[in-house]
Structures are given as C-alpha cells and as structure tokens.
C-alpha cells in the first residue's frame, strides 16, 4: 500500500517575477541531496520530513510501534497524555511497557490490488465501495482481498483544492477531508461564489510529517526551499509544524514573494521563522562589489552581522566618500565591525546635517565648503550638547571620528581626480583645537561595590532557571566574575579551554578578539576550574557524537544539534539584564548629609550599573586592592598599554577628597600621638596645602619643606622615618607598618642566628630595639584608635583607606613581577 500524490496544477495567478530569473536561480542553488532527503519533486510539490535527521523535522515518538512525531523529543501528544494519566513515571521505563496509540495520519490507496481509490481509514484500508462489498459478503479482510470477484475500480480523480494532493473518494470534487471542510464553510456563511478562492487558499489536510507547498507562487516555493537549504547549512533546526502553519498563511495571503509579507500578517510563532527565510533569501547572490553601491549594506556579505546604513548622509560626495571609507575599513575591523563603522557613519551624518542646514546649496557643491563650515559644525555640536540632545562626552567622540576619518579619507586617495572628494578644499578639516576637552569623570570607573558583588553571587543559582540556556547563562556569569574576561571572550570559549601549567596550576585558554590575539593564558583558581569542569561534563553528555575539538563550552540550545555554536554575547547580556531586574534591591552603605551631619545609610544600588562588562572592571579593581603590581595587572587584563589598565581602577578626585577628610582624623606623629583631635572636613586651601606640602615616605608622609621640595631625595635620615618629627602616618598605612614591623623582627632573628659574620658587622646590620619599639607602639596606637570607633565609623575608615591606597598605587613606579596574594573570590565557602 503506497501513498500517491496528484501532479501539481497551475495556481491561476500571474507570476510577477517570471522575467527576472530570480526564481530559477534560487531553485538551482538548492542542494539536490537535501531535496531527495525531503522527498521533493516539482511535479508533486510536497515535502516529507525525515524522522532521524538532526536539523529537519522531529523524531518519532519513543514508544515502540507509535508512528507519530514527538513534541519534545520524547513522546507524541497522545502518548504524552497517557504518560501523564499513568502518574508521570520515569520516561525510560514507561516507553518500554507502554502501548502505542491507535491514531495514524495520512491517506493511502485501497488495499485491493490495482484500485486507485483512497481507503476509508487505517482500520479499514479499503475504499468505500469495496468496504460495502466486504460488509455484504461478511468475510475477513484477508479473505476478501484474495477473492476473484474483487476487482479494482476506476478512480474519481484528485481533490480540486490546489494545496491538496489527495484523491477524491466519490463524486464530490473534493477529498473526504475537504468535503467536510467545505460543508462547514457553507454553514458559516460562505457562499458558492467564494468557492473558487476557497479552492486556491484552503489549507491541505495535515499529515504527520508532510508539508504541502502546492498552491503557492513559484517564487515563494523557490524561496522556501532555498531558505530551508540555507538554514540547514547554518545548523538551524526546521520543523514541519512551523513551516506548515506559515505556508498555510502565505496561501491565504496569495503573495508573490516572501519579501511582500508584513510580519503583522502572520502569527507571533511564525514571525521568527518567516524573518529567517527572508533574511537568507535576501543574502542570496549578494557580493561585496554589488553592496558597495547601495545605501544600505548587508553586513553578512562582508562577514559581519547587521546592516550598515548611509541614508542619513545627504550630500552625494560625502555619502560616496563614506562608502569608500567603509569598504576599506571593514576588513580591518574585529568584533562588532558593523556597529563600529556605523558610529563613524553616524558622525558624518551629523556633519552632513550641519551642511544641509547652514549652507544655501545644502552642501552639495564640494568646491565651496571650507573652514567656515567646520566652525559651524563645531558650534552645532555644542548647541546639541547644551540643549541635552547629546552628552558632552558624545560631542568629543563625534569630533574625533570626523577629524581622524576625514584625514583617513584623504590618505586613501579619495581626493584624486575621479574620486568622491576631488576638489575638497584643504581647510575643510577639524584641527586638534576644534576637539572639545574630555569631561572630567566623577566616578571611579564601572567596578561594582563588594556588597553588591556578594549579593549577586548569593543569587547566582537562580540564574540557571532563566528561559533557554539557563545553565549556560549561569556558567558564563560565574566565569565573567571570576576571570574578568570580556563577554565575547567567555561566550566563545572552546570545550578544551582548561589546561594546567608546568606547576600544576589551572590556566584558562581564551582568544582576545578585540586585539586579535589567540591562545591567551590566564591563571584561575581551583574553584573556577571546577565550574569549567562541571560544564565540560554536561556538554560532553549532551553532545556525545561531536568531536571534542569542535565543541563549545557554552553551546546554545537553539538550532545547535551538534554543540558547535556558542551562545551570543548579546543574548547573554539580555538574559543577565532580565535576571538582575528580577532580584531584590541591592542595599549598600552610602554617605549622605542630614541636618548638616554626614551619616551612612543603606540605600538601593542602581541596577542599571550592573552589566556583564562591569565584572571586568570589578575584577581589575579587586586585584588592584589586593596589591597586585600595575605591570602584573596589565598582563592579567591582557592590555597592550598600562594606561588602559589604569583607567579600569582609577580613583576620582571627589572620592580621594572624601577619603582624605575621613582619614585625616586618624593621623599620628612618630610617637603615636593624634595630630587631629576631632574629625572635620578640610577647607579647599587646607586640602591644597596638604597636597603640595607633603611627600610620599615609607609607611606615611613627610612634611619637612626642604625634603618636599626635593621630592623626598634630600632627607638625611632616609628610611628612618619613625625617628623623625616630620613624619606623619594614618590608618591607611597600617598594613605597611605591620609588614615593616614583621620584616624588622624577621631580620633580627635571622641576624642573631647568623654565625659567619663579625659582631661589628652584625651590630651594624641589626635593626635597633628602639626602632622596633617605636614601630610596635605606633601600630598598637593606630589599632587602639580604630578599635575604639563605632562599627559605622570603622566601616567608613575602611572604605576611605581602600580609596587612598588605591590612588597611591597608581603613582608607584613599576617593579619586577612578584607573587601576589591568592586570586580574590566573592564566593565565600565555594569549593572546587
């Protein structure tokens, strides 16, 4: 018994695309092997999805003998219902003993040899006429089929509905299914005058793994076939239910092409799939040479995501120059190349807008533009800043973009004869003095307070429950916090990213996409290695047939049957933002003024400041707070320049001023006496005097004028500061004083045990008891004063100490790399 299909009939509609050859080109580009897999033929117009393909269709129900497709790669709808009625037992045990459902879909020919009529049902697999004959004879089906008087009958023909491939079972012009549907349509008020359109637009009778493309325009059929071909090549999953509902809707709309579909005309579940088909079809046949003449470029042609738009540039010469600049610049870009180039193009769009508004010829004549227009552009940027249209920082960025890239265009030869900028005056250029000054930063970077980080880590397990890729979102966020890498670098980690160095310590292997450096190595803690190891085990079990070298550590669960495609940084950022917004308020101690007094209150932290890249700033800041040297920190951050690293943990003048005000109350002289008897805020002149009247000294500062003027090099008792009246120290130097005391005691013990030197040499090198006593007394005095403070004051002093030590560290000269403290961790109690 075989299934037959009617030959494809014309739709009766004029094809609007017959003359452009696009349909034939799309059809020829589809892989014939894919078409054979789907059972496609141009005559029949049907797709038959296989059950055992990773990217096409859905697998069969796991219940033995069930012919239905599963809805969740486990059970079909019928078996799933019976599984629930059985009390939801273990699926593996249930499928071994479950009985398959009796429901089957599709239609086959009559079981009588040679009879072309459709059967009645799967239970009675013979046509209606033969079934009546069987009933009258009262014999079994097996006996009936072998009788000599049972002969094949003449076919009634095929169903008149264009989308239907089934045969009629009587004198009605429709198959059984459509005969019933037409009767329902008549009862709902449809008249016989609408029957012709109903035949063209009615949906086919759905079968289990069948999708009908009959009744669609030839161009739409070619676009769907090519779209499936392109999606399969990219590893995207295509299922028959979504394709079936979309084709049914397209048949109702009677559109000549997918490009004519308004997404509002299709259901929400079909929009994503329809957009995917339109995107892939739109990319067909595109080349970089063809795109460069358009006003909107498809980034996929250049190997990047997104579209690059030049429509906001009004002057033809400026728009052509921007296109030439982008064509040469795109191959040199990494990461979000289209977005970066669009920033520059948008800056030139503002220049174009200025020319259009302030010149009588709207800036179309390239020969008459000049310095006056540049000045007008600078004034307009200032006006937009003053009116709040753009920020002060944005005006600086736009000015720099225009200045540098105008020069770049000239260096590319665009001012030569025949080029877009030929005739451009030399004075049409921004000068260095035209660039506004950088606005002063009022914040110390984007690092998150330790209180916020601890609360984030406490709520991390809830991130695993986010929609789609929940576990990958959790692991990615943990790695962002622990390693300080960029979101793209974490998302693109390979499965085998964890290695060990020669000492047996764990190392993360990643690629620095921003700088184009691959195979970078970052030391990580044992706990972080444990996170990676657990994720490796999970991915390996989910994709057992994919070679390890091709696996990603954080594979997406959407359209990725082999685990070769990672989650995207944009996706991760979106899920992270939703998760942060769902959490309770993060309360942090904040210094506020009430009734003229400074007090600390627990206030909510701004959640908009918590985003994936902020973890990188926090990673840098907490390592700097642990005393990591700048050159070592530069290597950890994988920066080419030290100045870049310093921007991640700089301290603003405002925060330093507040810290100085707090710590000033805890300043001591060399005898341990408090210099300030009560806490107060420094006046501006006192603050300035302190800044210019002190010089850095070991474990404190020196206020001796001659030594300050000499930058600390004119002191006659160098490194004996605790014996000088010009020495000052405060609570921020307590760790240094304690370390110095430990060194003195250690050196004294070592010299006392040293027997290979003369007594005078040992006495010369031996730390004096007086110095040890002074340092010990100073340490004790600072600690006693700290212990006498309230918890609130002690917290404030601790915060101020951190700020001051951070600001001093930035001014320290580079030294040799050294072994620092253990890698900081915000996960208390976490183990490997």
N, C-alpha and C positions, 0 to 999 in steps of 0.2 A: 504494500500500500504506500503510494508516494503522493507528495503534495505537488500540485501543478499550479501554475500562475498564468493569468491572462497576459497577452502581449500588451505592451504599453501603447495607449491611444493618445492622439494629439489632445492638447488641453483646450483647443478652440480659442486661444488668446494669442494676439500678435506679440512676438518676442521683440523687445526694443533693443536688444543687444546683438542681433544677428550680424551686424555689419562691422563690429569692432574686433571680432575674433577672440575676444576675451574668454568666452565660454569654452571654445576648443582648446585654448592654451591651458586653462585651469584643468580641464579634463585630461589632457595629455600629461600633466605634471603629477597626477596621482599614481602612486606605486601600484602596479598591476598585481603584485603579490598580496597587497592589502585588500584589493578588490576581490581577489579569489578567496581570501580568508573570510570576507563578509558575504560571499556568495552573490556578488553583484553582477548583474547583466543589464545592458542598456535596454534590452527588449522588455524585461520584466519590471525593472525599477524597484526592486526590493532589497533590503539589507537584512541578513540573517547573522546576528551576533553570536560568536562562539561562546562556549561556557568556560573554557580553560585558558583564556587569554588574560594577561595581567592588566592591560590597558583598555580592552574593548569588552563591553558588556559586563554581566555579573555572573559569578559562578553558580553552579547548580546547588540546590538545597542539599545539605549534608545527610538528610535522611535517605537511606538506601531505597531505591525504587521511585523516589519522587522526581518528577520531571520539571518542576518549577524552578525559577531562578531565586536565589536567596536575596533577602532585602538588606542583610547586614553581614554578608559573607559567612552566614551561619545557617539560617533556616528561612524558608519561604514564609509568606504571610499565614497560610493555612497551618503549616507545621509549627510555626511560632505561636499561634493561638492555642493549639493543642498542648504545646510545651508549657504555656502559662497555666492552662487548666490542670496540668499534672503537678502543679506546685513549684514550677521553675527548678527542676533538678539540674544536676551537672549536665552541660550540653553534650560532652563526650560520651557520657553514659546513656543519655537519652537517645542519641542518634543510632545507637547500636540495637535498641529494642523497639524503637518507635515504628509504627505502621505508616506508610506513606499515604498522603491524601489521594482521593479518587479524582480530583479535579484536574482536567487537562485542557489545554487551549489549542487552537488551530483547527483546520479542516483538511481532510484527506478525501481521496476518491473512494467510491463504493468498493467494497471488498470483492464483489463479483468480478471475475476476470474480464477485463476489457470494457467495463462500464465506466464512462467518464463523469457520471453524475456525482455530486458530493454526498458523503454519507450523512446519516442523521446525527450521530454522536459517537463518542469513543466507546460507549457501552453497546451501541447498535451500529457497527461500522458498515452499514449498507444504506443505499438511498431509500427514499420514502416508498417508491413503487415496489422495490424488492422487499422492503420491510413488510408491506401489506401482503405480499405473496408468501413470505415466511410465516406470517401470522395465520393465514388461511391453511397452510399445509401442516402447521403445528409440529415442526421438526426442529432439531437444534441447528445452530448457525453452521456448524461444521458439516452436517448432513446436507443442509441447503446449498452450500457453496459447491458441492460435488455433483449435484443433480444435473441431468442432461437437459431438462426443460428450463433451467435458469440461464437466461441469455443476457448479454449486455444490451443496454438501451441507448437511445440517441440522446446526446447532450442538449441541454436547454440554452447553452451559451454562457457568457460571462456577465457578471454584475455590471450595470450601467454606471455605477458610481466610479468616477475617474480614479480615486485613490485605492479602490478595492481590487484585489487580484483573485477573488474567489469566484466560484461558478454559481449560477442560478440553480435552485432545486425545484423549479416549477415554471409556470407561465409568467410569473411576475418578472419585470425587468431587473429585479434585484436579488441578491443572495438572501439567505434567511435572515441574517443579522440586519442588513439594511432595509429589508422589507418591514421588519418590526420597527426600525427607527423612523422610516417614512410615515408609517401609520401614527406613531407618536407625534411626529411633526405636524401632521394634519390635525390631530386632536388639539395641539397647542395653538392652532390658528393659522398655520402656514397654508397658503393657497396653492393650487396646482400651477398657477402662473410662475411660482418661485421654484418649481421642480428642477428646471434646467440649471439654475445657480446652485441649488442644493446638491445636485449630482457632481458639480465641479468642486464644491467646497466641503462636502461631508467628509468626516474622518473615517479612516478604514477601521474595520473590526480588529481590535488589538489582539495580538497573539504574544506568546511568552517572550520570544527573542527576536521578533520581527519588527522592522520599521519600514514603512512604505514611503517612498519619495515620489510616488505616482501622483499626478495632478498638480505638481509644482512646475514652475517655469524652468526651462532648460538651464538658464543661468543660475537659478537658485540651487538646482540639483548639483551642478558642477561646483558651486561654491561650498556646499555642504560636504561633498566628497573630498574636496581639497582641504577643507578645514579639519576634517577627521584625520586625513593624512598628515597635516602639519602638527596637529595636537599629539598624535601618536609618536611622531619623531621627537617631540619635545618631552615625552614622558608624561603627558596629561591623560587622565582617565576619561573615557567617553562611555556613557551608559545608555541603553536603549530607552528607558522611561523619559529621561530629559529630552533626548532627541525626538522621541515620538510626540511629546506634547508640543515641542517647538514647531515641528513640521505641520502638525495639525493646525496650529495658529497661523502659520505662514500660508497655508492653503486657504484659510478663511479670508485672509487679507488680500490674497491674489496680487502679491507684489512681484515686480520683475527681477528684483535683486535683494540680497541681504542688506546692502547699503541703504535701501529705502525703508528699512524697518525703524520705526520710532520705538525706543525701548519702553515707552509708556504704554505701547500697544500689546506688549507681552507681559506675562505674569512675572512676579518677582523671582521665582525659582528658575525661570528661563533666561533672564536678562544676562547673567554672567556667562552662560554658555553661548548665547547669541553674540555677545560682545567679543568673546574669544574667537568665534568663527569670523566675524567681521574683521577683527584685528589681523588674523592670519591671512585672510584673503587680501586685505589691503596691502600687506607686505609683499605679495606675490609680484615678481618681476621688477621690484624696485632695485635701483643701483645708486651708489653714491654720486655718480656723474649726473644721473637724472634728478636726484633730490636737490642738488646744489642750486638749481634754477628756480625752485619752488619757494614760496613764502613760509611754508610750514614743513619742516623736515621730520621725517620718521627716524627716530634715533636708532631703531633696530637695524637699519641699513648700515649704520656706522658701528654696530656692535654695542650700542648702549640703549638703556631703557628711557622711554619718554619721547616727547616731541619738542623740537626747537622752533620757536616762532619769531618771525621777523616782521610781523604785520604792524607792530606799533611804531616802526620807523617809517616816516612819511616820505622823506626825500629819496628819490631813486638812487642817487650816487652814494648816499650814506648807507642805504639798505644793501646795495650791491657790495660795498666795502665790508660791511658786517658779515655778509655771507662768505666772502672770500676769507676773511679772518677766521671765521668758524670752521671752514673747510680745512684750513691749515692747522688749526688749533686742536680739533677733536682727537686726532691720533696721538697727541702729546698728553692728553688728559687721562687721569686714573680715577677710579671710584665713580662718583656721580658726575660724569663728564657733561651730560646734557644740562643738568641743573646748574653747574658751574658756568658753562657758556651762556646759559640763559640769563644769569646775573649780569654778565658783561653786556649782552644784547639789550637788556632792560636799561642799563645805564646809558647806552647810546640812544635808546628810545626817549629818555628824558632830554638828552641833548637835541634830538630831533624835534621834540615838543617845544623846546625853547626857541629853536629856529623858526618853527611854524608860527609861533605866537608873536614873535618880536621882529620879524622881517616882512616887508611888504610882498616879497616874492615867495614867502613861506620857506625860504632856504633852499629853493630848488636850483638856483644858479650857484654852482660851486665856485665860480671865479670871484665872486664878490664877498664871500664870507671872510671874516678876519678876526682880529683881536677884540673888536667891539662885541662880537657875538659870543666870544668866550667869556668876556666880562659879564654879559647879560646872563649867560648860563650860570655862572657862579652866583650872581645875585638871585637868580630864581631858586637855586638850591637853598640859599639862605632864607628866602621867603617861605619856601615849603617847610623848612625846619621851624621857623618862628610860628607858623600857623598850625603846627602839630601834624602836618601831613606825613612827615618823616622825621626820624630821630637825628640827633646831631651826629651820632656815630655813622648813620646811613649816608649822610652827606659826605663824610670823609671817604667812605668806601667807594661811592659813586665817582667822586672826583679822581680818586686814584685809578679806578678802572678806565675812565675816559683818557686820562693822561698817559698811562702806560700803553694802552692798546692803540691809541692814535699813533704813538711812536712805533708800535709794533707793525701797524698797517704800512707805515712809510718804509720800514725795514724789509717788508715783504715785497716791495716794489710796486705797490698799488698806486703810486703817483706817476708812473711811467706813462707814455702815450698809449692810448688804447685801454688803460686800466681805469677802474671806477673813480679814483681820486686824482686823475690827471687834471692839473690846473688848480689844485688846492693850495691856497696861499700858505707860506711858511709860518705866518703869525697865527694861523688857526691851530693853536696848541695850548694846552694848560701848562703853566710853569709850576715850579715847586712851591712858590709863594702863593699860588692860587688854591692850594690844598688846605682846607681848614685844619686847625690843630686838633689832635686827638682829645676827646673829652676825658677828663680825669675820672678814673674808676673810684667808685665809692664803696665797692665791695672787695673782699679778698678772694676773688675767683669764684668758682662754682662748686667748691667742695661742700659736703654736707656735714652738719654737726654730728658729733659722736652719738648724741642722744637719739637723733633721727636714724642713724645707721643701725643702732641696736634695736630700735623698734621695727625697722624694716626687716632685719634678719629674724626677729621673732615671728613675723607674719609670713615669712617665705614659704612655708609649706602650703599655705592657701593658694599660692600662685599655680600650683600643679592642677588645680581644679578649673582653671580658665579654659574657655572654649578652644578646642583644637590645639594640638601641640602643647598641651598643658605641661607635661614633663619637660619638654624641650625649653619652654619658657622659663621654667624653674631653674634648670641646669644653666642656661645661658645667663640668667641674672646672677646666680651664685658665682659664676666664673667672671662676670663683669666686676663684681665686688671684690673678688679675691685677687684678680690679676691686673685690673686696671687697663685692659686692652680696649680698643675701640669696638663698638658693636659689630661692625662688619667683620673684624678680625675674629671675633668669637663665633659669629654665625657661620663663617667659612672654615672652621676647624675641621681637619680630617679625622677619621676614626683613630688613626695611629698617631695622634698628636702628643701622646705622653711617652717620654723617654727618661732615661737615667744617665747622669754624667759619670765620670770616672770615679767619683767618690760615693756613688750610690744614691745621690740626691735626685729628687724629681725635677724634671725640666719640661716646660710646655713648648712645643714646636708650633709656630704660627707664622703667617705671612703678613708683613706690613704693606697693605695695599696702598696706603696713602703715599708712601715713599718708594713703592715698587721694589721692596726688599723681601726676599723669600727666605724661608728656613730660619727665622729668628728664634732665639732660645731665651726662655725666661724661667728663672728659678721659682718654684712654687712650693707651698707647704704640703705636708703629708695629707692633711685634711682635704685640700683642694685636689690632690691626686686621687683621693678616694671618691670624690664626686665624679671625676672623669672616668674612673674605672667602673663604677656602677652604671654610668651611661653607656659605656662601651659594651658591657654585658647585655644591657637591654636592647641596644641597636643590633647587636650580633644575633640575638634570638629573634628579633622581628624581621630581619632580612638575612636568613641563613644562606641563601644561594648567591648573594652578591659577594664578589671578591673583596677582601679587606681593604685593598689599595684603592678601591672605588667608593667605599663607604664614607659618609659624612658623620661627624659626631652628633650633630643636631639636625637630623633629616626632617623635612616637613612631612606631615601626614596627609597632604592633599596632592593628588596626582603624582605620586612618587613611589611606585611599587617596588623599586629596586634600591631605595635609600641613597641615591646619588645626588639628590637635590636638597640643599640645606634650607632652613627657614631664612626668611629675609630680615634684614635689619629694620626695615620699615614695619613689617609685621610685628616683630618683637617690640618695637617702640610703642606701637598701638596697644598691644595687649598689656604691656607694662604700665602705660598711662591709665588704662581702664582699671587695672588692679590697684594702683596707688589711690585712685579716686574712691575705690570701694572700701578702703581701710579707714579706721577711726582717725581722728585728728592726731597729729604728732605734736605733743607739747614739749617745748624747750624753754629753759630759763632765759628770760630776756630782760635786759636792763631798761627800766622806764623811770620817768620822773613824775612823782605825785606830790603835790603841795610843796614843791621846791626840794624834795628829797629823792635821791636815787635809790630805788629798790629793785629787787629782782622778782619777776612774776613768771609763772608758767603760762606761756601764750602759744597758740597754734602756729605751726611752721607752714610756710607757703608751699603747698603741694606741687605747684607749677615748677618749682625749683628742683624737683626730684625727677630726673630723666636718666636714661642709660648712660649718656656721656658724662653726667655728673659723678658717676662712680669712678671714672678715670681721674678726675680732679681730686676726689677724695682719697684714692689710692696714693697719689703723689703726695698729698698733704700729710697723710698719716705716716708715711715713710719719712718725710722731712721732719715731722715731730719726733720721730724715734731717733733722730741724729744721723741719718744717712747722709753722707757727704754729697755735695752737688754733682760731682762728676759721676759718682756711682748712680745717683738718682737719674741723671741724664741717660745712662745706659739702660736702666730699668724702664724708663718711659720710651726708649727707642727713638730719641730725638737727635737730629743732626747738630743742633746748636743748643748751648746751655741756656741762652736767653729764652728759648721756647719753654724749657722745663721750669725756669723761674717764674714764668707767667702763671703756672698752674698752682703755685703756693705762695704768691706774693701777699704781703700784708699792707692794707691801705693805711694812709696817714691817719685817718679818723680812728681806726682800730688801734693803731700804735699810741695815739694820743690818749685814748681811753685807758689803755693798759698802763701807760706811764702814770696817769692820775691815780690809779688804784695801787700800783706797786710803790709809789713814792712814800706812802705811809709806812712801808716796811723797809726803809733804807737804814743801814747801820754803818758806823765807822769801824775802824780796825779793832776797837776794844769791845765791839758788840753793843754799843750804846745807840739807841734810836735817835736819828737826826731830826725826824719829824715826829712830833708828839701826838698829832691828830691828823686824820685823813682829810685832805682838801684837794680841790682841783687847781691845777696850775693855771695862772694867767698866761696870756699869749706871750708876753715878754719874758716871763719866767721859763716858759717852755722853750722859747728860742735860746735863752741864755744857757739852759741845760744842754741843748743840742750842740752849741758851739763851745761850751766851757768844759766839756768832758772828753776824754779819750778812752778807748777801749783798753782795758788791762786784764790780765788773767784773773778770773773769778770776780770781776767787778769793773769799776771805772776809776780813773784818776782825774782830780780836779786841779792839779798844780799847773798854773798858767804856762810856764815855760815848756813843760812836758806836753801840754795840749798843743801849743804852737808847733812843736817839733813832731807831732803825730805819734807821740809815745816813744820816740827814739832817743830822748835826751834825759832819761831817768838814770841817775847814778846808782840806784839800788834795784836794778831790773830783776823781776821775778821774786822780789821780797816785799810784795805789796802789803802784806799783813803787818809789816813793821813800819809803815809809813802813814803819817797823819792825813795825807792827801787821798788815801784810799777810801772808796765807798763801795758798798755791796748791797744787794737786796734779795728778796725771796726768789727772784728769777734765776739767781746764780747758785742757789742751794745745791742742785745736783753737781755743779762743777766743784764747789767747795768740798762736798763729800767725796767726790772722786779724787781730789787733790789730797785730802787727808788720808785716804786709803793708800795712795801712792807713797806718801811720806812714811807711813807705818810699814809698808811693804819694803821700801828701800832700807829702812833702818834695820829690819830683821835680816835682810839679805846681806847687808854690810857687816852686821855683827857676826854672822856665820862665815864670813869670808876670811880665810886664814893666810892667803897668799900675798897680802899687802902689808906695808909698814903701818904702824899705828898713826903716824902723822898723816899718811895718805887717807886712811880710813876716817880719821877725825875731820879731815878737810871735806870729804865727800858725805859724811854722815849728817842727815837732817838734824837741826838743833832741837832740843827739847822745848825751847821757848817757842819756836815756830809751830811745832806740833800742838803745844798747849793753846797758842793763840787761835789756830785754825779750829781746834776742837771746841774751844769756848765760843767762837763765832758761829759755828754750825749749831751748837746747842742753843745759843741765844735766838737764832733765827727760827729754829724749830719750836722753842717755847712760845715765841710770839704767834707763830702760826697755830699752835695748839690752843691758844687762848681765844682765838677768834670763834665766832659763831659758824655754824655749818654754811649759812648763806654767804658770809664774808669769805670763808675759806674757799668756797666754790668760785667766787669772783676772782680771788687772788690767783687761783689755779688757772683760770681762763686767761687772765692777764699775763701770767708767767709764760703760758704757751705762746701767746702772741708775740711777746718780746723776744723769746728765744728763737722763734721762727724768723723774725725780722733781722736779728743779729746773724743768723746762719747764712742769710743771703749775701752778707758782706764778707764772709770768711773766704780767704784765698783757697784755691784748690790744693788738695793734698793727694797723697797716694791712696788708692783704693784700700779700704780696710774691711774687716769682717764686722758687720753691723749686728744689731740685735735681731732676735727672731722676727720672721715676717709677721707684721701686725694682723690680727684677726678680730673681726667683730662678732664671731660666732662663739660665745662662751660655752665651753663644755663639748664643742663639736670634736669628733674623733675621725680618724682616717677610716 
